[in-house]
Amino acid sequence: MKKVVLSMFSCLLFGLLQAQVTVTAVPPGPRFTLDDLWQVTLVENMTPTKEVWLSVSLNVYEQAGPKILTTTSQKFQFGKAAIININKTNLDNYGPISTVYHQRSFKNELAEARRNFPSGDYKVEVICNYEGNGFSEPLGKYLYNINAELVMPIQLVSVFNNDTIEDAYPMFNWTPPYPLPTGNLTYEIVLTEIKPLETPIAAVKRNQPLIRNQQVNQNSLIYTTVEPKLIAGKEYAWQVNAYTERGDFYSGSETWRFIYNPEEDTIDYPDQFYLMSSVIPNTYVTIFDNILPVKFVDDYEVVDTLSYLHLYDDNFALIATEEQIPIAHTLGTNYSYVRFCEDDFPIPNGRYVLEIGGVNKQKYFIRFQNNSLVGPVVE
């Protein structure tokens, strides 16, 4: 008799609760993950007479087929709130979320698509459950249909895959995904060094990036002098991801690889043509090919140890600084050259003084006569 009375009480309580909770949900856009399906609202219409525990389950079906998966929150209470909104920003408060895949292959498909649902038509059933003593009963449901569209992923354009580049400040280009989502789309570009025995994908996932620019509003990016210098002979990996205005992942590109290997200096000059002195010499070095060769002393090993470059006319009036003067060198040697040709930094024929400041606070000077250009020599 006691069991019959308890059963009748449970049925009465369950019937009352069904009238007390309203379930609604907001369907995500055409590109969505499992977390994006959690946009559920529960409304308590009247306060229950006793402590009530609830949970929420999402059943996902193929539109005209079997159930694919079920994902369920942990049990919770309304507490003092009359309305509960469950979404992916606060999902941890209702977790850990348990997910059962009724089609094992679908779990693999999600993993391959970076948790995005494959293209197709789906039916989503949102259920609010009453969690009783050892049993669970549905209180209310909300159904909606959703279409996951095929999204053409981001296509990398350049720097080309497996290419060798000489430009220390390359431009990266890519094509947007298609179709574009509603609202603004922002890109995240990641560039990192590939360590020995690493794949490009592993490098992007593991290594500290040289750049991780997350607010790119166009489908190109120039590597600037603000970023860490590319190192000759090193391999690099790059990838681009797109995010919606809401911050959701929308599309990702492949991971491409390139090598930075600037062209080495192959110009050969006799040793006596290189002149370096800590005082201003009275003699001039004459150049005819727009190139001024320089030999650094033993404690001045590579051009990267330069502190500054100043170019003066013969009256010691400043003409240019290191930001305007291109200088190149052969890696691993003390030989360098300053190029004064038309494509880099042209100067008229005439006499000049090049001042080179070293990190050791020494100053070096070279007087030179430029006879490279066609026309009369300025004395």
N, C-alpha and C positions, 0 to 999 in steps of 0.2 A: 504493500500500500504506500509506503514511504517513497519508493522509487517512482511510483505513478505520480505522486504529488510533485516530486522534484522535476519529473519530465514535463508535467503540465506547466510548472513555474518557468522552466527554461523556454518552453514554446511561447508562453505569454511574453516573457522578457524579450525573446528574439523578435517576436511580432512587433513589439513596441519600438525596438531599436531600428527595424527596417524603416519605420516612418520618421526616424529621428536623424538619419544621416543621408545627405544628398552627395552623389559622386559626379564630378565632371572632370574633363581633361582637355588639354589643348594639343592638337596634333602638331608634330614638328614639320619642318620643311622637307623638301624632296631628298635632301642629303642629311642622313641622321645616323646616330649611333644608338646603342641600347640605353645609354644614360639620357639621351635627348627625349626618349619616350616618357621619362619621368617629369611630366608637367600636369600633376594631379591636384585637384582641389576637393577637400571634404568639408561639408558644412553641417554643423550640429544644429538641428532644428529645435530641439528641446533637451534640457539636461536630464540624463538618465537617473533613475532612482538609486542606482548602485554603481560601484566602480566598474568601468567597462574597458576592456583591452581590445585593440583593433590591429589589423595589418592590411597592407595593400598588395595585391598581386596584379601583374600584367601578363596576359596570355597573348602571344603573337601567332597568328595563323597565316598561311598562304590564302589569298583571297578566295580561291575556290579549291582549297586543299586542306591538308591536315595541320595540326598544331605544330609549331616550330619550336617554341620555347616558352617557359614560364619563369618569371623573375619576381621575387617576393621580398618585401621589407620585413624587418623584425617587428614584434608587437609594440604598440605604443598607446598612449591615452590622449584624449583631448586636453585634459588638464583645465586650465582657466580659459584657453582659447576656444572660440566658437567656430573658427575657420582654420583649417590646416592646409597650407600649400606645400607640396612636396615637389622639388625640382632638383636638377643635378647640382645646384649650388649648395643645397643643404642636405643632400642625400646621405651624407655620412651620419647625420643625426638619426637616421632610420635604418642604419645598417648594423652589421654587415648584410648586404643584399645577397640573397641566395638565388642562383640561376640554374635551372634544369633545362638541358637541351634535349628535345624529343627527336630531333634529327641531328645525329652526330656530325654529319658532313657540314651542316650549317655553321657550327662553331669554327670549323677550319676556314670556311668562306669569310667569316667575319674577321678572323685573324689576318688573312691574306689581304683583305680590303681595309686594314688598319681600323677595324671595328665598325666600319660603315656598312650599312645594309646594302646588299646587292640590288641591282635594279629589279623592280617587280611590284606587284600589287599585294598589299598586306591588310589584314584585319586585326585590330588591336582591341582587346577586351580588358577594361580596367575594373577590378573588383575590390570592394572594401569588405574585409572579412571580420566577423565577430570571433574573437579568440576566447573560447570557453575553457572550462576545466577538462583538458584532454581532448578537445574537439574544436573544429573550426567550421564556421558556417558563413556563407556569403550574405552580406547585408544589402548591398546595392551594386549595380553595374553601370558601366558607360562604354558604349561601342563607337568606334569610328574606323573609317577606311583611310589608307594612306598609300601614296605611290612614291616609290623610290626611283628617281630618275637616273639614267646613265649620265655620268659626268665625265667628259673628256678631261683627263688629268692635265696638269701643267706640263708643257713640253719645253725642255731646256734647249736653247739655241746656241749660245756661245758664252763662255769659252767652251770649245768643242771637247767632246769626250776623248780622252787619251791623247790630247794635243800637247805639244811642247811650245810654250810661249816665251817671248823675250821681253814683253812689256811688263814693267814692274807695277803698273797701275791699270790692270785690264778692266774692260767693261763686261759685266755679266748681263745676258739677255735671256728672256723666256717668253713663251706665249701663255696667255691666261687660260684657265679652265673654261669648259663650256658645258652647259649654259652657265652664265654668271648668276649668282644668288641675288636676292632682293637686298638692296642697301649697299653700303660700301664694302669693298673687298680689300684686305691688306695682306701683304706678303711678308714672310720671314725667310731671309736668305742666310744660310749657314755655310761657312767656309772653315775648313780645318786641315791641319797637316795629316798626311797618311804616314804612320809609323811603319818600320820594316815588318813585313809579313802580315800587314793588315789589309783588309779589303776596304774600298771606299765607304761602303755602308757601315762597317764596324767603326771606321774612323769618325764618321759623323755622330754615331751614337756614344762613343767612349771618350773622345778627346776634347780638350778645352778648345773651343772655337776661336779662330782669329777674329771673326766677326759673327755676330748673331743679331742682325738688324731686323727687328720685329715690326717696324712701322713704315714699310715701303709701300707707297701708294701707286707706284707705276711698275711696269714689267721690265725694269732694267736698273742696274746699280753700278756705279763706278767705284773701283777700289781706290781709296784716297791716301794721301800721305799721313793722315791721322791714324790709319790702321797700322798694325805691325808689318814690317817689311817682309816681302817674300824672300826666301833664301834660295840662292842658286843651287840647282841640283835636287831640290826637295819636290816631293809629290804632294798634291793637294786634292781634297774632295770638296764638292759643293752641291747643295740641294736647296730647293725652294718649296715652301709650304704656303698655302693660302688659307685665310681665316675670314669668317663672316663678320658682319658688323657686331654681332652678339658675342664674338670671340670663339665661335665653334670652328673646329677644323673642317675645311671644305675639300681641299684637294692637295695632293703632294706630287712632287716630281720624282724622277729617277735620281740616283746619285752619280754624278759624273766626276771624272778624275782628269787632272792635267799636271804637267811638269813645268816648273819655272826654270829656264836655262837661258839666261841672256847671252847674246853673242859676245865671244871673247875678243879681246884686242889682238889682232894679227899683224899690226904694223911693227916693222922692225927698224930701229934706228941705231946708228953707231953710238957707243957709250958716251963719247965726248960731246954728243949733241944734247945730252941731258944736262941741265945746269940748275943747281940749287945752291943758294948761298944765304947766309944770315945777314949779309950786308948788301946794299944795292951796288951791283957791279957797274962799271963805267961802259962795259961793252954790251952790245945787243946781239941776241940770237935772232937770225932772220928766218922767217917761216914763209913758205910758198904754197902750202896745201891746206891752209886754214886750220892746221893742227899744231899745237904747242906741246911737245913732249916734256915730261917731267920725271926725274928720278928722285925718289925719296931716300933719305939717309937711313942708316941701320936702325935707329930708334924710332923710325917713322914708317912703320911696316906696310900699312895699307891705307888706301884713300879714306876709309871710314873714320880714321883718326883725325881728319881735318876738323879744325874748329871753325874756320871761315875762309872765304876767298874774297878778295877785293881786287877789282880791275881799275887802274888809274890811267889817265892819259900822261903824256910826257911831262906835264906840269903838275902832276900828282893831284889832279882833280878826279874825284870818284866818278866812275862811269857805271859800274854794276857790282852786285854782290853775288854770293853763292846761289841765291834763289834764281838768278837769271843765267848763270854760267854753267853749262853742262860739262861735267867731268866724268871721264870713264877710266877704267883701269883693268888690268889683267889680274884675275884672282890669284893670290899666292905669290905675287911678285911686288917689287917696289916701283915698277914702271907704270906710269899713268900718262894721260894726255888730256888737254883741254881743247875742245873743238870750237872753232869760231866760224863755222860754215853757215850758209844761208838758212838751212833748215833748223839750226839750233840757236845760235847767237851770233849774227853777222856783225863784224866791225869793219870800218873803213881801213884802207891801207894807211899805215902810219906807225908811230912809235908808242909803246905802252909799257906799263909796269904792272906785273901780276904779284900781289901780296898774298902769301899763304900762311894762315895762322894755324899752329899745331896745338894739340891738346897739352903739350908740354910747355905751352905759353911762349914758345919760340916763334919768331917771324922769319919767313923766307921770302926772297924777292927774286923775280926774273924780269929783266928788261928784254923786250923783243920788238923786232921790226916786222910788221905784217906787210908782205908783198904779194898776198894771195889773189887780190881782186884785180880785174882788168882796169887800167887807168894809171894816172900819174901817182908816184909815191909822194906822200906828204912828209916833208922834212921838218 
